[in-house]
Amino acid sequence: MSSSQGSQTSQELFEYGHGAFTYALLEAMREGKGLNPNQSATPASLFNWVSFRVPELTNNQQNPNFNGGGGSLPIWRP
């Protein structure tokens, strides 16, 4: 998983103290937005959230990338 496509620049959100990707990832974990139906977070479920949220935060100037590796492996549970 990466914060942007190769041709894009990752955006810093100074008002939040993080880059857009980090902010969206922390938001997913803090607020449970990156959970799958089993109520655990996997790379794929987190990517579903950040791939929606990052473009929203950056006016579509940044789009995360995910190659799908380890997509269903649970990595976190609130």
N, CA, C and O atoms as CSV, one atom per row, in Angstrom:
chain,resi,resn,atom,element,x,y,z
A,1,MET,N,N,0.859,-1.157,0.000
A,1,MET,CA,C,0.000,0.000,0.000
A,1,MET,C,C,0.910,1.226,0.000
A,1,MET,O,O,1.896,1.289,0.735
A,2,SER,N,N,0.560,2.184,-0.831
A,2,SER,CA,C,1.318,3.437,-0.851
A,2,SER,C,C,0.352,4.612,-0.810
A,2,SER,O,O,-0.830,4.477,-1.129
A,3,SER,N,N,0.869,5.750,-0.417
A,3,SER,CA,C,0.023,6.911,-0.180
A,3,SER,C,C,-0.489,7.574,-1.448
A,3,SER,O,O,-1.489,8.292,-1.407
A,4,SER,N,N,0.186,7.343,-2.586
A,4,SER,CA,C,-0.235,7.979,-3.834
A,4,SER,C,C,0.250,7.171,-5.030
A,4,SER,O,O,1.066,6.259,-4.897
A,5,GLN,N,N,-0.268,7.524,-6.189
A,5,GLN,CA,C,0.190,6.926,-7.437
A,5,GLN,C,C,1.587,7.466,-7.749
A,5,GLN,O,O,1.969,8.519,-7.240
A,6,GLY,N,N,2.334,6.768,-8.564
A,6,GLY,CA,C,3.704,7.167,-8.871
A,6,GLY,C,C,3.851,8.553,-9.450
A,6,GLY,O,O,4.880,9.197,-9.248
A,7,SER,N,N,2.861,9.024,-10.158
A,7,SER,CA,C,2.936,10.343,-10.795
A,7,SER,C,C,2.399,11.468,-9.901
A,7,SER,O,O,2.359,12.625,-10.319
A,8,GLN,N,N,1.990,11.134,-8.680
A,8,GLN,CA,C,1.383,12.113,-7.786
A,8,GLN,C,C,2.314,12.454,-6.628
A,8,GLN,O,O,3.228,11.697,-6.299
A,9,THR,N,N,2.064,13.599,-6.023
A,9,THR,CA,C,2.757,14.016,-4.811
A,9,THR,C,C,1.828,13.783,-3.629
A,9,THR,O,O,0.652,14.144,-3.673
A,10,SER,N,N,2.353,13.188,-2.586
A,10,SER,CA,C,1.557,12.997,-1.376
A,10,SER,C,C,1.352,14.343,-0.698
A,10,SER,O,O,2.298,15.107,-0.510
A,11,GLN,N,N,0.112,14.623,-0.333
A,11,GLN,CA,C,-0.262,15.919,0.214
A,11,GLN,C,C,-0.140,15.940,1.736
A,11,GLN,O,O,-0.524,14.988,2.416
A,12,GLU,N,N,0.395,17.024,2.251
A,12,GLU,CA,C,0.490,17.249,3.695
A,12,GLU,C,C,-0.711,18.075,4.136
A,12,GLU,O,O,-1.030,19.090,3.518
A,13,LEU,N,N,-1.376,17.641,5.204
A,13,LEU,CA,C,-2.509,18.377,5.762
A,13,LEU,C,C,-2.026,19.045,7.046
A,13,LEU,O,O,-2.169,18.494,8.138
A,14,PHE,N,N,-1.463,20.216,6.903
A,14,PHE,CA,C,-0.852,20.898,8.041
A,14,PHE,C,C,-1.839,21.134,9.179
A,14,PHE,O,O,-1.456,21.088,10.348
A,15,GLU,N,N,-3.100,21.385,8.850
A,15,GLU,CA,C,-4.100,21.630,9.887
A,15,GLU,C,C,-4.376,20.393,10.741
A,15,GLU,O,O,-4.875,20.514,11.859
A,16,TYR,N,N,-4.052,19.191,10.216
A,16,TYR,CA,C,-4.257,17.949,10.962
A,16,TYR,C,C,-2.953,17.374,11.503
A,16,TYR,O,O,-2.974,16.437,12.302
A,17,GLY,N,N,-1.829,17.921,11.078
A,17,GLY,CA,C,-0.535,17.457,11.571
A,17,GLY,C,C,-0.049,16.164,10.945
A,17,GLY,O,O,0.847,15.513,11.482
A,18,HIS,N,N,-0.631,15.785,9.812
A,18,HIS,CA,C,-0.257,14.554,9.118
A,18,HIS,C,C,-0.427,14.753,7.626
A,18,HIS,O,O,-1.050,15.713,7.174
A,19,GLY,N,N,0.143,13.821,6.869
A,19,GLY,CA,C,-0.193,13.741,5.460
A,19,GLY,C,C,-1.604,13.178,5.322
A,19,GLY,O,O,-2.142,12.603,6.268
A,20,ALA,N,N,-2.194,13.342,4.156
A,20,ALA,CA,C,-3.565,12.882,3.930
A,20,ALA,C,C,-3.700,11.374,4.139
A,20,ALA,O,O,-4.678,10.918,4.731
A,21,PHE,N,N,-2.740,10.609,3.663
A,21,PHE,CA,C,-2.800,9.149,3.798
A,21,PHE,C,C,-2.728,8.737,5.265
A,21,PHE,O,O,-3.532,7.924,5.720
A,22,THR,N,N,-1.776,9.290,6.003
A,22,THR,CA,C,-1.641,8.964,7.428
A,22,THR,C,C,-2.883,9.381,8.196
A,22,THR,O,O,-3.373,8.635,9.043
A,23,TYR,N,N,-3.392,10.569,7.903
A,23,TYR,CA,C,-4.603,11.038,8.571
A,23,TYR,C,C,-5.762,10.078,8.320
A,23,TYR,O,O,-6.472,9.713,9.257
A,24,ALA,N,N,-5.963,9.667,7.073
A,24,ALA,CA,C,-7.068,8.754,6.744
A,24,ALA,C,C,-6.877,7.390,7.403
A,24,ALA,O,O,-7.842,6.787,7.873
A,25,LEU,N,N,-5.655,6.907,7.439
A,25,LEU,CA,C,-5.376,5.612,8.073
A,25,LEU,C,C,-5.629,5.681,9.577
A,25,LEU,O,O,-6.246,4.776,10.138
A,26,LEU,N,N,-5.165,6.732,10.233
A,26,LEU,CA,C,-5.426,6.899,11.670
A,26,LEU,C,C,-6.918,7.079,11.941
A,26,LEU,O,O,-7.439,6.548,12.922
A,27,GLU,N,N,-7.598,7.815,11.089
A,27,GLU,CA,C,-9.034,8.009,11.212
A,27,GLU,C,C,-9.766,6.672,11.119
A,27,GLU,O,O,-10.693,6.412,11.886
A,28,ALA,N,N,-9.351,5.833,10.185
A,28,ALA,CA,C,-9.966,4.511,10.022
A,28,ALA,C,C,-9.801,3.677,11.285
A,28,ALA,O,O,-10.744,3.024,11.731
A,29,MET,N,N,-8.620,3.698,11.854
A,29,MET,CA,C,-8.360,2.891,13.041
A,29,MET,C,C,-9.018,3.487,14.284
A,29,MET,O,O,-9.558,2.756,15.114
A,30,ARG,N,N,-8.973,4.797,14.411
A,30,ARG,CA,C,-9.535,5.462,15.584
A,30,ARG,C,C,-11.061,5.352,15.620
A,30,ARG,O,O,-11.652,5.154,16.682
A,31,GLU,N,N,-11.684,5.480,14.459
A,31,GLU,CA,C,-13.145,5.528,14.380
A,31,GLU,C,C,-13.767,4.249,13.835
A,31,GLU,O,O,-14.979,4.193,13.627
A,32,GLY,N,N,-12.952,3.216,13.600
A,32,GLY,CA,C,-13.478,1.948,13.122
A,32,GLY,C,C,-13.993,1.977,11.694
A,32,GLY,O,O,-14.819,1.143,11.321
A,33,LYS,N,N,-13.523,2.919,10.890
A,33,LYS,CA,C,-14.021,3.054,9.523
A,33,LYS,C,C,-13.358,2.083,8.564
A,33,LYS,O,O,-13.846,1.898,7.450
A,34,GLY,N,N,-12.272,1.465,8.960
A,34,GLY,CA,C,-11.561,0.549,8.086
A,34,GLY,C,C,-11.788,-0.905,8.448
A,34,GLY,O,O,-10.916,-1.744,8.219
A,35,LEU,N,N,-12.951,-1.215,9.011
A,35,LEU,CA,C,-13.227,-2.585,9.449
A,35,LEU,C,C,-13.985,-3.359,8.387
A,35,LEU,O,O,-14.770,-2.790,7.629
A,36,ASN,N,N,-13.742,-4.662,8.340
A,36,ASN,CA,C,-14.507,-5.527,7.450
A,36,ASN,C,C,-15.733,-6.046,8.209
A,36,ASN,O,O,-15.901,-5.710,9.382
A,37,PRO,N,N,-16.587,-6.847,7.585
A,37,PRO,CA,C,-17.789,-7.345,8.286
A,37,PRO,C,C,-17.498,-8.157,9.551
A,37,PRO,O,O,-18.365,-8.279,10.416
A,38,ASN,N,N,-16.288,-8.714,9.666
A,38,ASN,CA,C,-15.907,-9.464,10.877
A,38,ASN,C,C,-15.395,-8.557,11.984
A,38,ASN,O,O,-14.915,-9.036,13.011
A,39,GLN,N,N,-15.498,-7.243,11.779
A,39,GLN,CA,C,-15.050,-6.244,12.751
A,39,GLN,C,C,-13.551,-6.311,13.023
A,39,GLN,O,O,-13.107,-6.044,14.139
A,40,SER,N,N,-12.778,-6.666,12.008
A,40,SER,CA,C,-11.326,-6.573,12.096
A,40,SER,C,C,-10.837,-5.775,10.899
A,40,SER,O,O,-11.538,-5.648,9.895
A,41,ALA,N,N,-9.643,-5.247,11.013
A,41,ALA,CA,C,-9.060,-4.493,9.911
A,41,ALA,C,C,-8.087,-5.392,9.167
A,41,ALA,O,O,-7.270,-6.087,9.771
A,42,THR,N,N,-8.189,-5.365,7.869
A,42,THR,CA,C,-7.263,-6.074,6.991
A,42,THR,C,C,-6.643,-5.024,6.069
A,42,THR,O,O,-7.171,-3.917,5.964
A,43,PRO,N,N,-5.546,-5.343,5.406
A,43,PRO,CA,C,-5.025,-4.380,4.437
A,43,PRO,C,C,-6.092,-3.944,3.427
A,43,PRO,O,O,-6.181,-2.764,3.088
A,44,ALA,N,N,-6.894,-4.890,2.949
A,44,ALA,CA,C,-7.925,-4.553,1.960
A,44,ALA,C,C,-9.011,-3.651,2.539
A,44,ALA,O,O,-9.444,-2.709,1.875
A,45,SER,N,N,-9.461,-3.926,3.771
A,45,SER,CA,C,-10.520,-3.099,4.351
A,45,SER,C,C,-10.006,-1.700,4.680
A,45,SER,O,O,-10.733,-0.721,4.511
A,46,LEU,N,N,-8.765,-1.594,5.145
A,46,LEU,CA,C,-8.186,-0.272,5.391
A,46,LEU,C,C,-8.017,0.489,4.082
A,46,LEU,O,O,-8.264,1.693,4.016
A,47,PHE,N,N,-7.592,-0.228,3.034
A,47,PHE,CA,C,-7.438,0.432,1.749
A,47,PHE,C,C,-8.778,0.921,1.208
A,47,PHE,O,O,-8.843,1.976,0.577
A,48,ASN,N,N,-9.846,0.165,1.447
A,48,ASN,CA,C,-11.168,0.633,1.009
A,48,ASN,C,C,-11.474,2.002,1.595
A,48,ASN,O,O,-12.011,2.869,0.904
A,49,TRP,N,N,-11.137,2.202,2.862
A,49,TRP,CA,C,-11.399,3.500,3.489
A,49,TRP,C,C,-10.452,4.576,2.955
A,49,TRP,O,O,-10.907,5.638,2.529
A,50,VAL,N,N,-9.141,4.316,2.973
A,50,VAL,CA,C,-8.206,5.359,2.553
A,50,VAL,C,C,-8.358,5.703,1.072
A,50,VAL,O,O,-8.113,6.843,0.679
A,51,SER,N,N,-8.758,4.734,0.244
A,51,SER,CA,C,-8.940,5.027,-1.184
A,51,SER,C,C,-10.156,5.920,-1.416
A,51,SER,O,O,-10.241,6.601,-2.439
A,52,PHE,N,N,-11.091,5.922,-0.478
A,52,PHE,CA,C,-12.234,6.841,-0.518
A,52,PHE,C,C,-11.863,8.186,0.100
A,52,PHE,O,O,-12.151,9.240,-0.466
A,53,ARG,N,N,-11.230,8.139,1.249
A,53,ARG,CA,C,-11.021,9.348,2.055
A,53,ARG,C,C,-9.898,10.252,1.542
A,53,ARG,O,O,-10.045,11.474,1.547
A,54,VAL,N,N,-8.783,9.671,1.102
A,54,VAL,CA,C,-7.653,10.494,0.668
A,54,VAL,C,C,-8.019,11.401,-0.518
A,54,VAL,O,O,-7.723,12.595,-0.468
A,55,PRO,N,N,-8.645,10.885,-1.576
A,55,PRO,CA,C,-9.046,11.797,-2.652
A,55,PRO,C,C,-10.002,12.890,-2.169
A,55,PRO,O,O,-9.952,14.024,-2.645
A,56,GLU,N,N,-10.859,12.541,-1.234
A,56,GLU,CA,C,-11.787,13.523,-0.665
A,56,GLU,C,C,-11.024,14.636,0.061
A,56,GLU,O,O,-11.363,15.811,-0.074
A,57,LEU,N,N,-10.004,14.268,0.821
A,57,LEU,CA,C,-9.212,15.236,1.583
A,57,LEU,C,C,-8.321,16.101,0.697
A,57,LEU,O,O,-7.945,17.206,1.087
A,58,THR,N,N,-7.983,15.608,-0.490
A,58,THR,CA,C,-6.998,16.288,-1.345
A,58,THR,C,C,-7.598,16.821,-2.652
A,58,THR,O,O,-6.858,17.124,-3.587
A,59,ASN,N,N,-8.906,16.937,-2.726
A,59,ASN,CA,C,-9.555,17.393,-3.964
A,59,ASN,C,C,-9.113,16.562,-5.167
A,59,ASN,O,O,-8.826,17.095,-6.238
A,60,ASN,N,N,-9.066,15.253,-4.969
A,60,ASN,CA,C,-8.689,14.288,-6.012
A,60,ASN,C,C,-7.280,14.482,-6.566
A,60,ASN,O,O,-7.003,14.099,-7.703
A,61,GLN,N,N,-6.399,15.069,-5.779
A,61,GLN,CA,C,-5.013,15.246,-6.212
A,61,GLN,C,C,-4.120,14.098,-5.774
A,61,GLN,O,O,-2.966,14.013,-6.194
A,62,GLN,N,N,-4.647,13.211,-4.928
A,62,GLN,CA,C,-3.857,12.090,-4.422
A,62,GLN,C,C,-4.754,10.863,-4.344
A,62,GLN,O,O,-5.867,10.927,-3.822
A,63,ASN,N,N,-4.260,9.742,-4.870
A,63,ASN,CA,C,-5.000,8.478,-4.850
A,63,ASN,C,C,-4.077,7.362,-4.390
A,63,ASN,O,O,-3.104,7.051,-5.076
A,64,PRO,N,N,-4.361,6.752,-3.242
A,64,PRO,CA,C,-3.522,5.666,-2.748
A,64,PRO,C,C,-3.479,4.487,-3.736
A,64,PRO,O,O,-4.332,4.356,-4.614
A,65,ASN,N,N,-2.482,3.659,-3.565
A,65,ASN,CA,C,-2.278,2.497,-4.413
A,65,ASN,C,C,-2.131,1.253,-3.532
A,65,ASN,O,O,-1.547,1.321,-2.451
A,66,PHE,N,N,-2.657,0.125,-3.995
A,66,PHE,CA,C,-2.592,-1.123,-3.226
A,66,PHE,C,C,-2.432,-2.277,-4.196
A,66,PHE,O,O,-3.213,-2.399,-5.140
A,67,ASN,N,N,-1.439,-3.123,-3.984
A,67,ASN,CA,C,-1.230,-4.249,-4.878
A,67,ASN,C,C,-1.980,-5.499,-4.440
A,67,ASN,O,O,-1.903,-6.527,-5.112
A,68,GLY,N,N,-2.700,-5.433,-3.333
A,68,GLY,CA,C,-3.529,-6.544,-2.879
A,68,GLY,C,C,-2.838,-7.563,-1.998
A,68,GLY,O,O,-3.504,-8.466,-1.490
A,69,GLY,N,N,-1.534,-7.462,-1.792
A,69,GLY,CA,C,-0.815,-8.419,-0.971
A,69,GLY,C,C,-1.322,-8.466,0.464
A,69,GLY,O,O,-1.460,-7.422,1.102
A,70,GLY,N,N,-1.602,-9.661,0.981
A,70,GLY,CA,C,-2.076,-9.821,2.351
A,70,GLY,C,C,-3.434,-9.215,2.590
A,70,GLY,O,O,-3.780,-8.898,3.728
A,71,GLY,N,N,-4.212,-9.047,1.534
A,71,GLY,CA,C,-5.472,-8.331,1.596
A,71,GLY,C,C,-6.463,-8.788,2.639
A,71,GLY,O,O,-7.176,-7.961,3.207
A,72,SER,N,N,-6.534,-10.098,2.914
A,72,SER,CA,C,-7.543,-10.597,3.852
A,72,SER,C,C,-6.981,-10.962,5.226
A,72,SER,O,O,-7.722,-11.431,6.090
A,73,LEU,N,N,-5.697,-10.754,5.434
A,73,LEU,CA,C,-5.054,-11.077,6.711
A,73,LEU,C,C,-5.441,-10.056,7.771
A,73,LEU,O,O,-5.116,-8.879,7.619
A,74,PRO,N,N,-6.136,-10.467,8.858
A,74,PRO,CA,C,-6.484,-9.500,9.905
A,74,PRO,C,C,-5.214,-8.946,10.557
A,74,PRO,O,O,-4.322,-9.701,10.945
A,75,ILE,N,N,-5.150,-7.628,10.669
A,75,ILE,CA,C,-3.970,-6.998,11.265
A,75,ILE,C,C,-4.301,-6.172,12.495
A,75,ILE,O,O,-3.402,-5.726,13.208
A,76,TRP,N,N,-5.576,-5.966,12.745
A,76,TRP,CA,C,-5.975,-5.139,13.895
A,76,TRP,C,C,-7.449,-5.351,14.181
A,76,TRP,O,O,-8.248,-5.532,13.262
A,77,ARG,N,N,-7.804,-5.329,15.443
A,77,ARG,CA,C,-9.201,-5.434,15.876
A,77,ARG,C,C,-9.391,-4.455,17.021
A,77,ARG,O,O,-8.610,-4.455,17.972
A,78,PRO,N,N,-10.434,-3.611,16.940
A,78,PRO,CA,C,-10.632,-2.619,18.006
A,78,PRO,C,C,-11.002,-3.265,19.325
A,78,PRO,O,O,-11.201,-2.568,20.319
